[in-house]
Amino acid sequence: MIGTFFFIHGQDIEPTYREITDGAWLDDSPYGVVHRIAGDGSEKGIGAFCINWAFEQCGHLRIDTHGDNIVMQNLVKKLGFVHCGTIYVEEDNNPRLAFEKTAAGRKGV
């Protein structure tokens, strides 16, 4: 195994995404969430592969990351995600940058 990640899809599946500040989500339809992407370093492109695979499953993804995780921010922007605002995780109440990508024709639904 060279990489791993968590993916789930459904309606309102991520409670921390119910409130977003400094912006708004693009699409209120059911969405997928990707968390905890990790690679062992032996192959490049693991993060992009995992995110692209998840997007192919549902056509609508939301992802959040810490403000200091420049690698993830650059990756999601490169993959066509839009910065939508800030969310807060209950466990630590630290702000997270929230990103979203929707398939053509679903934006703004």
N, C-alpha and C positions, 0 to 999 in steps of 0.2 A: 504494500500500500504506500502510495507516495503523497496522498492528500486526503483531506476529509472536510466535510461541512455539514451544517444542519439546514434543512429546507422543509417548510410547511406551507400549505396553501388553504385558503378558505375565506370566509367573511369575518372581519374583525378578529382575526386570529392572534394579533399582537396587542395586548391591552395597553402597552406603553405608547402605541401609535394613535390612540384615541384623541389625545391632546397634542397639538403641534403649535409651537409659537414661532413668531418671526416669519410666518409664511402659511402655506396651506398645501395639502395633498392635491395631486392633479386629478385623481380618479377615485371614486368611492366604491367601485365594484370589488368583488372578491380579489384578493391579492396573495402573492407568495412572499415569504420572508426568508432571507438567507442570513444565517448567523455562523459565527465561529469557523471561518475558513482557515485552514492550516495546511501547509505543505512541508515535506521533509527537506526541501532544498535541492533535491536531486534532479528536478525537472522545472523548467520555466513555464509559466502560463497556467498553473494550477488554479489560481483564483479566477482568471477569466474563463477557463473551462467550466468550473463549478457554477459561476453566475450565469453564463450563457445556457448551460444545461437547464438550470432552474427556470430561466425565462422561457425557454422552449416548452416547458411543461404547462405554463399558465398564462404567458403573455402579459403579466402585470406583476412587477416586483417592487418591494420596498426594502431598503437596507439602511442601517444607521451605523455610524462609526464615531470614534473619539476625534476631537478636533486636532489632536497631534498625530493621528494616523494618516499621514500624507500619502503613503503608498496606496491605501484603500481608497482614499478620496480621488486620487489620480486614476485608479483603475475604474471606478464606477463612472467617472466623467468620460473616460475613454470609451466605455461600453454604452454610452448614450443616456446615462441617468441624469436627472435634473435635481439640483439641490432645492429642497422644498421648505426647509425650516429647521427647527430644533425640537427634539423630543427629550424627555427625561426618564431614566430608568429608575424604578422604585427602589431597587436594591442599594443603589449608591447615590441617587439624585444628581448624578453628574450629567451635564448637557451632552447630547450626542447630535451630530449633524445627520439630518434625515434626507435620503435620496429616494427617488422613484423613477421607474421606467414603465411605460405602457405601450402596448402594441398599437400600430396605426389604426385609427378609427375608434379607439377606446378612450383617447385622451379627453378629459373633461366630462366623462359620463357621470 
